[in-house]
Structure formats: C-alpha cells, structure tokens
Amino acid sequence: MEEEQFGKSSITQQIMSRKQLALIIQARVNSTRFPNKVISDLSGVTLIERILQRVKKVKKIGKIIIATTKRKDDDILVNIAKLNKVEVFRGSENDLVDRYYQAIKGKNVSHILRLPADNPIPDPREYNRLINYHLKMDNDFSSNICNFKKNGYPDGIGVEIFNFKAIEKIWNFQKNNNFREHVTLNFYDYNKKKPYSRFNFKLGTVKCPKYISRPEMVLDVNYKKDLLLIRKIYNFFKKNKDFSIKDVINWYDRNYLTK
C-alpha cells in the first residue's frame, strides 16, 4: 500500500522550517446545521478554545490562523484569537477557497493544514505523524481527519494538509461555486469516496495506529447530540488537560460499550 511507504523525494532532502507550515482553523459562528457550536461551552471553555489548547502542542506547526468571515457575529472569534495569541483572517463567507488562499498569501507558507472548527479533540501526535508522511511523500493532499482510504482513523482527531501550489491552482482555475465553498472537494469527495480528477493531485494517508483505530467512532460536532458527547468527555477529563485519544476510547468503552 503506497500510503504506508515513506518514499524518498526532493523535499526529504530539505529542512522544512516550522514557519512554512500553517494551520488554518475554518470557523464561523452562524453555522448552518448548528449555530453557535464553535463557542459552545466545554467544561468552562469555548469549543474553539479547546481546539486551540490542543493544536498549540503540535510541534511542527509554525503558525495558527483562525479564518472566519466579515460578519458582525464573528467578531467574537476575532477576540478569541487575540486572547489566545493566534492570528486571525477575515474573508469571504462562502468562497472558502479564496478565504484560505488570502489567509496565507505572501506569508512564505508552503503547506496548509485545514481543520474545521467542529473537531474539538485534535491529537497532536497524529498531526505530527501526518505532517511527516505528507512531506516525505511530497503529496499535494494528505488526510487522517477520518477513515480516509480505509486508514482506520476515528472521525475528528486528525487533519488535512495540502501544499500552497495546490490551493493557488484551485484559486486560479476553479470556477464552480460548490467547489469553491468546499475546499476539500477539489481533492477528494469523502461521501462518494472518490478523488477529484480535474487537477490530478497526488493524494495519500497514513495507517492509524492499531491502539486507536476506531473508524466507526465520531468525535466531531455536527449536531447537538455530538456536542453532548464531547461535553461529557471534557467534563470527565477536566483535571487531565493532556488526555489522549486512547484515554477517550477507554472512557467511551467503559461508558457505552459495556451497557
């Protein structure tokens, strides 16, 4: 399986500066399916701040940017970014390709990690694992944000990463509004389980470690029931800020699978 083989490429001969890797957290308050979820309470702290607490531990990332809209109700996200000492960019509400591109244009960023602000339990170790793989394989797009290509990952602990040249190409040539609103569709359609053939990007993933391989588990927040589960997790681990995904799985098995 190609995804598991860390092949050699020109990029492996270079020392990749942390400053060249940026994490963009895609966020807005007025979410269509579940408004205000990004500022929902998780054991005394907003959901998006819980995300920030965990992604700041990813050693290979040099820049974190909250990319939001110019809507008045998203002013709160600007304040949260300032309080948490991360960058913020305000751009198009519906043209996400443009929002991403403008957020990192001119900043000497060569690779962008994409994280929707409804994944409140990111795992820094799995971020680093994907970054290492992506750079060694010289991919255009890599993902472990879910069970992508049957990699075995739970839904919601990982991330996507793509290079600047790819997003620049999409920004220049993609005119379809649906594809401009949903950045990932320009690489891969998770629902149809098919790559997007127009740009012929090189895609890949890493195999999930066996001890956390639970592809059926969903740890992102799309609906209120999802938030209630994540809230229970954060309430249980409130004295352990560094809880791992293995900790979460053990907790879940004790509280749900044994009943």
C-alpha positions as CSV (number, residue, x, y, z in Angstrom):
1,M,0.0,0.0,0.0
2,E,1.6,3.2,-1.2
3,E,0.2,5.3,1.7
4,E,2.3,3.3,4.2
5,Q,5.6,3.5,2.3
6,F,7.5,6.7,3.1
7,G,9.3,7.1,-0.2
8,K,12.1,9.5,-1.0
9,S,11.5,12.7,-2.8
10,S,13.3,16.0,-3.3
11,I,11.6,17.5,-0.3
12,T,13.0,14.9,2.1
13,Q,16.4,16.5,1.4
14,Q,15.3,19.8,2.7
15,I,14.9,21.1,6.3
16,M,11.3,22.3,6.4
17,S,11.0,25.4,8.6
18,R,8.1,25.4,11.0
19,K,7.3,28.8,9.7
20,Q,6.4,27.3,6.4
21,L,3.6,25.2,7.9
22,A,0.4,26.9,8.9
23,L,-2.8,25.5,10.5
24,I,-6.0,27.2,9.4
25,I,-9.0,26.7,11.6
26,Q,-12.1,27.3,9.5
27,A,-14.7,28.9,11.8
28,R,-17.8,30.9,11.8
29,V,-20.5,31.4,14.5
30,N,-23.5,31.2,12.2
31,S,-23.1,27.6,11.2
32,T,-26.0,26.3,9.0
33,R,-26.6,23.0,10.8
34,F,-25.7,24.0,14.3
35,P,-25.3,27.8,15.0
36,N,-23.0,28.9,17.8
37,K,-21.4,25.5,18.2
38,V,-17.9,26.9,17.9
39,I,-18.5,29.0,21.0
40,S,-20.4,26.3,22.9
41,D,-19.2,25.6,26.4
42,L,-16.9,22.6,27.0
43,S,-16.2,22.4,30.8
44,G,-15.8,26.2,31.2
45,V,-14.1,27.0,27.9
46,T,-15.4,27.5,24.4
47,L,-15.1,24.7,21.9
48,I,-12.8,26.6,19.6
49,E,-10.5,27.5,22.6
50,R,-10.3,23.8,23.4
51,I,-9.2,23.2,19.9
52,L,-6.5,25.9,20.3
53,Q,-5.3,24.4,23.5
54,R,-4.6,21.1,21.8
55,V,-3.2,22.2,18.4
56,K,-0.7,24.5,20.1
57,K,1.0,21.3,21.2
58,V,1.7,20.3,17.6
59,K,5.5,21.0,17.4
60,K,5.7,21.0,13.6
61,I,3.3,23.9,13.1
62,G,4.7,27.4,13.0
63,K,1.5,29.4,12.5
64,I,-2.1,29.1,13.6
65,I,-4.8,31.2,11.9
66,I,-8.5,31.4,12.6
67,A,-10.1,32.0,9.2
68,T,-13.5,33.5,9.7
69,T,-15.9,35.9,7.9
70,K,-16.5,39.6,8.0
71,R,-19.9,39.1,9.6
72,K,-20.6,41.1,12.8
73,D,-21.4,37.9,14.7
74,D,-17.9,36.6,14.0
75,D,-16.3,39.5,15.9
76,I,-16.2,37.2,18.9
77,L,-13.9,34.8,17.1
78,V,-11.5,37.7,16.5
79,N,-11.5,38.4,20.2
80,I,-10.9,34.8,21.0
81,A,-8.0,34.7,18.6
82,K,-6.4,37.8,20.2
83,L,-6.9,36.4,23.7
84,N,-5.2,33.1,22.7
85,K,-2.4,34.8,20.8
86,V,-3.1,33.3,17.4
87,E,-3.6,35.1,14.1
88,V,-7.0,35.8,12.6
89,F,-8.1,36.4,9.0
90,R,-11.5,37.6,7.9
91,G,-12.6,36.8,4.3
92,S,-15.4,35.6,2.1
93,E,-18.3,33.8,3.8
94,N,-19.0,31.3,1.1
95,D,-15.8,31.3,-1.1
96,L,-13.7,29.2,1.2
97,V,-11.0,28.7,-1.5
98,D,-10.5,32.4,-1.5
99,R,-10.5,32.6,2.3
100,Y,-7.8,30.0,2.6
101,Y,-5.7,31.5,-0.2
102,Q,-5.9,35.1,1.0
103,A,-5.2,34.0,4.6
104,I,-1.7,32.6,3.7
105,K,-0.8,34.6,0.5
106,G,2.5,36.3,0.9
107,K,3.3,34.7,4.2
108,N,6.0,32.2,3.0
109,V,3.7,29.3,3.8
110,S,4.4,26.2,1.7
111,H,1.9,23.8,3.4
112,I,-1.5,24.4,4.9
113,L,-3.2,22.3,7.5
114,R,-7.0,22.5,7.3
115,L,-9.2,22.0,10.4
116,P,-12.9,22.7,10.6
117,A,-13.8,24.3,14.0
118,D,-16.1,21.4,14.9
119,N,-13.3,18.9,15.7
120,P,-12.7,19.6,19.3
121,I,-10.3,16.7,20.2
122,P,-7.4,17.0,17.8
123,D,-4.5,14.7,18.5
124,P,-1.1,16.5,18.2
125,R,0.7,13.2,17.7
126,E,-1.4,12.2,14.8
127,Y,-0.9,15.7,13.3
128,N,2.8,15.3,13.5
129,R,2.5,11.8,12.0
130,L,0.6,13.1,9.0
131,I,2.9,16.1,8.5
132,N,6.0,13.8,8.4
133,Y,4.3,11.5,6.0
134,H,3.0,14.3,3.7
135,L,6.4,15.9,3.4
136,K,8.3,12.7,2.8
137,M,5.8,11.6,0.1
138,D,5.7,15.1,-1.4
139,N,1.9,14.8,-1.7
140,D,-0.4,17.6,-2.8
141,F,-3.0,16.5,-0.3
142,S,-2.9,14.1,2.7
143,S,-5.6,13.4,5.3
144,N,-6.2,11.5,8.5
145,I,-9.2,13.5,9.6
146,C,-11.4,10.4,9.2
147,N,-11.4,6.9,7.8
148,F,-9.9,8.2,4.5
149,K,-8.9,5.4,2.2
150,K,-9.7,2.9,4.9
151,N,-6.8,4.2,7.1
152,G,-8.7,3.2,10.3
153,Y,-8.9,6.7,11.9
154,P,-11.7,7.8,14.1
155,D,-13.6,10.8,12.7
156,G,-12.4,14.1,14.2
157,I,-8.9,13.6,15.7
158,G,-6.8,14.3,12.6
159,V,-6.4,17.0,10.0
160,E,-5.9,17.6,6.3
161,I,-2.8,19.1,4.7
162,F,-2.2,20.4,1.2
163,N,0.5,22.5,-0.4
164,F,0.3,26.1,-1.3
165,K,0.8,25.4,-5.0
166,A,-2.4,23.2,-4.9
167,I,-4.6,25.9,-3.3
168,E,-3.2,28.5,-5.7
169,K,-4.0,26.3,-8.7
170,I,-7.6,25.8,-7.3
171,W,-7.9,29.5,-6.6
172,N,-6.9,30.4,-10.2
173,F,-8.9,27.8,-12.2
174,Q,-11.8,26.5,-10.2
175,K,-15.0,28.5,-11.1
176,N,-17.7,26.1,-9.7
177,N,-19.3,27.8,-6.7
178,N,-19.8,24.5,-4.9
179,F,-16.2,23.5,-5.2
180,R,-15.1,27.0,-4.1
181,E,-17.3,26.7,-1.0
182,H,-16.0,23.2,-0.1
183,V,-12.2,23.2,-0.4
184,T,-11.7,19.5,0.1
185,L,-13.9,18.6,-2.8
186,N,-11.1,19.9,-5.1
187,F,-9.0,17.0,-3.8
188,Y,-11.4,14.3,-2.6
189,D,-15.1,13.6,-2.1
190,Y,-15.4,11.8,1.3
191,N,-19.1,10.9,0.7
192,K,-18.5,9.4,-2.7
193,K,-15.1,8.1,-1.8
194,K,-13.6,9.4,-5.0
195,P,-10.7,11.7,-5.8
196,Y,-11.4,14.8,-7.9
197,S,-9.8,14.1,-11.3
198,R,-9.6,17.6,-12.8
199,F,-6.4,18.7,-11.2
200,N,-4.9,15.2,-10.8
201,F,-3.4,15.9,-7.4
202,K,-1.3,13.3,-5.6
203,L,-3.3,12.1,-2.5
204,G,-2.4,9.9,0.4
205,T,-2.8,9.0,4.1
206,V,-1.1,7.1,6.9
207,K,-2.4,4.0,8.6
208,C,-3.9,4.6,12.0
209,P,-2.0,3.1,14.9
210,K,-3.9,-0.1,16.0
211,Y,-4.4,1.0,19.6
212,I,-6.6,3.9,18.5
213,S,-8.0,2.5,15.2
214,R,-11.8,3.0,15.6
215,P,-13.1,4.1,12.2
216,E,-16.7,3.8,13.5
217,M,-16.1,6.5,16.2
218,V,-17.3,10.0,15.5
219,L,-15.7,12.8,17.6
220,D,-16.6,15.9,15.6
221,V,-19.6,18.1,16.3
222,N,-22.3,18.4,13.6
223,Y,-25.4,18.3,15.8
224,K,-26.4,18.9,19.5
225,K,-26.1,15.2,20.3
226,D,-22.5,15.3,19.2
227,L,-21.8,18.3,21.5
228,L,-23.3,16.5,24.4
229,L,-20.9,13.5,24.0
230,I,-17.9,15.8,23.6
231,R,-19.0,17.8,26.7
232,K,-19.2,14.6,28.7
233,I,-15.6,13.8,27.6
234,Y,-14.3,17.2,28.6
235,N,-16.1,17.2,31.9
236,F,-14.6,13.8,32.8
237,F,-11.1,14.8,31.8
238,K,-11.2,18.3,33.3
239,K,-8.3,17.5,35.7
240,N,-6.3,16.0,32.8
241,K,-5.7,18.6,30.2
242,D,-3.4,16.3,28.2
243,F,-5.8,13.4,27.8
244,S,-5.1,11.3,24.8
245,I,-7.3,9.7,22.2
246,K,-6.6,6.3,23.8
247,D,-7.9,7.8,27.1
248,V,-11.1,8.8,25.2
249,I,-11.5,5.4,23.7
250,N,-11.1,3.7,27.1
251,W,-13.7,6.1,28.6
252,Y,-16.1,5.5,25.8
253,D,-15.8,1.8,26.0
254,R,-16.5,1.8,29.8
255,N,-19.5,4.1,29.5
256,Y,-21.1,2.9,26.3
257,L,-20.0,-0.5,25.1
258,T,-20.4,-2.2,28.5
259,K,-24.1,-1.1,28.7
